[in-house]
Amino acid sequence: MLPICAIYHARLGWVLLLACLGLAAPTVFSAHPVPPPPPARSEVEAVLARAEPRPSPSPTNSSASLQKLRIVLLADKKDHGAEEHDYPLWQQRWAQLLTGSATSGTNQVNLFGPPIREGKTIPKVENVEVISADGWPTESQFAAADVIVAYCYLPWTESRREQLTQYLHRGGGLVLIHSATWTMPHADPEVAKLVGVGGFSLFRHGPVQLEITATNHAICQGLPIRVPFYDETYWPPTPRIDLARVTVLAVSREGDGAQPQATSPQPLFWICPTGRGRVFGCVLGHYTWTFDDPWFRVLLLRGIGWAARLPVSRLDPLVLCGTRVADP
């Protein structure tokens, strides 16, 4: 199989060929993309205040009342340009974010730009353990994980599908971020049976208007109905999403390639059960700055909690750590 970077450049060459032929190309590139303006801190704090109640530690033992949460962060080698697909950086900094191990002056948890500091230390969410995996989890990592969070391309094989099937059917959680949702080397209906989406055929870089569709779901509790991003979208899901099983949380409106101006809602965030397990899917995450967006942070951290069968607000205290916000 071609290396992932070769596949990406092959896709890019295909888009340029379409443009030379005068055909509609389902992608937009910007020479100098920038993140959208951040929301006010007060807006984010108001959303967090409306979340479902978080579990409270015992007064005598700060971790006794909180269930242990073991998170495997799955990454691979960086495969794109500056500020794109930086899997190792995400893995390193989110390990620090989730375990509260970053301190002022030594490490940072935001991915884009200089450190964003909230204080000398970041809040520590009790009873969270992070395990780092490269390329694909080992058997022992599958056995230890409550939830696997994957941010990298995942070339699927029959043995990997079987391994993931066993993990999900015993009750494991899975979170797929951006490239982990783009099934390689082609859309795979067998993967769709496991994670809700088996791949995509179109992609676009540029402004994204996210629309929350599951406003009553705990993951989306209190979020604005529309949120601007600058990122990369994938669509349409292949095969078509089974809406009897998959719940779409948020969409963007995309063209169909042949008619770029004709827009239809395409899933950006979704959830689905598989056996006793749970899967949370997230198309956004191409650029480093997206991980520093507080609204993205809300959705992703709550998706991790949901996939692990814990209160979705368990990780909410980390939303404002190293995120881009404007003071009111």
Buried (B, 14 or more C-beta within 10 A) or exposed (E): EEEBBEBBEEBEEEBEEBEEEEEBBBBBEEEEBEBBEBBBBEBBBEBBEEBEEBEEBEEEEEEEBBEEBBBBBBBBEBBBEEBBBBBBBBBBBBBBBBBBBBEEEEBBBBBBEEEBBBEEEBBBBBBBBBBBBBEBBEEEBBEBBBBBBBBBBBBBEEEBBEBBBEBBEEEBBBBBBBBBBBBBEEBBEEBBBBBBBBBBBBBBBBBBEBBBBBEEBBBBBBBBEEBBBBBBBBBBBBBEBEEEEBBBBBBBBBBBBEEBEEEEBBBBBBBBEBBEBBBBBBBBBBBBBBBBBBBBBBBBBBBBBBBBBBBBBBBBBBBBBBBBBEEE
